[in-house]
Amino acid sequence: MSSRENILAAVKANQFSQADLPCLEVLSTLTATNDNLVEKYKTIGSAGGSFIYEVADYAAIQNILHKEFKPSVKIISGIKEMNEYTYVADVKHELSHSFADVELCILWSGLGVAENGALWLTEEDMTVRVLPFIAQHLAVVISKTNLVPTMAQAYEKIGNATYGYGAFISGPSKTADIEQSLVIGAHGPRSLSVFILP
Amino acid sequence: MSSNATKDHPQLAAIFNRDEPRVDWHDETLWWVRAKRDIAAHKLPEWELLRETASQIKNNVLSNLSTYLEQFEANAINNGIIVHWAATAEEHNKIIYTLLEKRGISRMVKSKSMLTEECHLNEYLLKQGIDVIDSDLGERIVQLAGEPPSHIVLPCIHKKKEEIGDIFHEHLGSAKGESDPKILTETARQHLREVFLTRRAALTGVNFAIAETGEFVICTNEGNADMGAHLAEIHIASMGIEKIIPERKHLGVFLRLLTRSATGQPITTYSSHFSKPQDGKEIHIVIVDNGRSIQLGREDFRNSLKCIRCGACMNTCPVYRKSGGHSYHTAVAGPIGSILAPNLDMEKYADLPFASTLCGSCSNVCPVKIDIHDQLYKWRQVIVKAGYTPKAKTLAMKGMAFTLSSPMIYRAAGKMGRFTFKYAPFAVNNGANPWYKHREMPKAPEQSFGEWYAKRKENKK
């Protein structure tokens, strides 16, 4: 017998009689309050080390980015409206390693979570999987209508969507492995800026 | 860890306890993490409902594990993931080596996986000439120090920043005497970025594997799992059979509990869902049993398979905090590790269920409501019955049984004890007496209760 058959047979012999799955509905309805999601997102997201801006339009985002980043640095954008930067679809066939010198990556997220500041991005939003990790800085744009209260509603919204890869990103890359001192900028982006559109 | 193989928990704890200020510091640091967990938990009014729900989901998983494993496998294969099964640690290690060898890969980057620690993968691959670099900062630090992690979430919690500075100076060329966590982290960032960009293979653990969709989830704060996996040609994920959850929506329960219990964060920075390999690349998953199916069959201990590896039981455990993770001489230390280890080797880990005060704090903080302290108590009984208790303890218990079996012997022993305390206190107030450690011995009364009672009766006549 192969290990697969051995393991499955052992598991089958040792598992006990059927225990039912609990209902998740109570949990999602308990927390389904849509009051002040932007405020809550801002508070939690800032506490997690993100910079959060409520902005009126893409022009306002550009203004902020112009102040933060020199025009000479390599910036890749996954947002069509922000066309002064290299559009990600135009470079998607390049080797992932070639993005090691990207200073800023700007991506769109269609789902944000107020309770923990997390933003859901799928491979479709990223185009290149390594981009939001390898860039020195990350900016994510989201509409406030796409914020939900907790992870319970987030997975309701994701539903049975198919994706090759997806990630909740809730802040800049960080670590506290040295004497529990929080240090921002471990291996991934040194900052996360979140732009909330109306 | 081989040098520690012959020492048990009390002996190893005694080594850790030689440096009292460090013990206090270790104790306080972990209690601080535990306090952060409390703050995070109290912020959610539905916390207890979340714990109960998570526990019930895991109960359902354990009762249907074979079906879920097959379902996960079928869906993962459908997604283009290559699935392997390993009955033992050796088989797991061999599968990984074969995957690398076939491609002529001799260097691999690894993100955190306690399962690979359990299987001693690094040592195995090193013997085969494969260079493995751990990319989680804490794990990299202990790897450079030549030590195993001492905590499943905070691998180098036992190390001071000055010691880490010395290690980095020696291995990564940082300035001598540099101990600023910011500068040391930046040094590691530069060093590991080079590693990520040059490795063709990346290994990660698995936090959750979803039967319904065939995807798996990895949680990190540093983003090291993603840097490794997205840049490598081949991504190998090692998972224990108990990591399965039935449906994607159940992640909404577990991701809310995991980091709040671990560090007090509302979620990890990255919760990455791997469903399909990138174009032209491969994802392999190795599903490992290594004793888990046996534990599933032990009714008293099967709940330990619900564990989601948050480390809350360690952070709260008064024994762990004061004895250090290495004193447990097993990959998963602390209360939960003391339940898991005897399942693998009852004789080797017979000491661990005794490394507890049975105070119940571990059970109270467990996000999936494992009855940890009850299981520790039950293991003690199994171990005593199996005859694996230390010789000194067995002898002492036998001596006690003998003394208590006859009133005459009991009275004589009491008299002897009081005599010793009075006229030869040095015979008990010394290091050879474990009760003397960290406490003053009591003053012996002049007479026993029996003697006093008899005298009182006499006087009343």
Interface residues (C-beta under 8 A of the other chain):
Chain A: S2 S3 R4 N6 I7 L8 A10 V11 K12 A13 N14 Q15 F16 S17 Q18 A19 D20 L21 P22 L24 V26 L27 S28 L30 T31 I44 G48 S96 H97 A100 V113 E115 N116 G117 A118 R129 V130 F133 I134 T150 M151 A152 A154 Y155 E156 I158 N160 T162 Y163 G164 Y165 G166 A167 F168 I169 S170 G171 P172 S173 K174 T175 A176 D177 I178 E179 Q180 S181 V183 G185 A186 H187 G188 P189
Chain B: T29 W32 V33 P45 E46 L49 L50 E52 T53 Q56 I57 N59 N60 L62 S63 N64 L65 S66 L69 E70 W85 A86 A87 E91 S135 D136 L137 G138 I141 L154 P155 C156 I157 K159 K160 K161 I164 P181 K182 L184 T185 E186 A188 R189 L192 R193 F196 L197 T213 N221 E222 G223 N224 D226 M227 H230 L231 I241 P246 R248 K249 H250 L251 G252 V253 L255 R256 T263 Q265 P266 I267 T268 T269 Y270 S271 S272 H273 F274 S275 K276 P277 Q278 I287 D289 S293 I294 L296 G297 E299 R302
